[in-house]
């Protein structure tokens, strides 16, 4: 889910925060966050996605786009 990774990075910059701060808010380390966003062997849980949405102030449209991979 490379598109998801890029979108999250963009939102992190917009919110003037860091990947490390987001990972800390999620209770995971930064490398785990990156692996989950990239996909492959680790994926975000719905609970983790909700934390990301809240932490990065996603709009309803952005939530839908992210979940649908658009």
Secondary structure, DSSP 8 states (H G I E B T S, - for coil): -HHHHHHHHHHHHHTT--HHHHHHHHTS-HHHHHHHHH-TT----HHHHHHHHHHTT--HHHHHHHHHT-
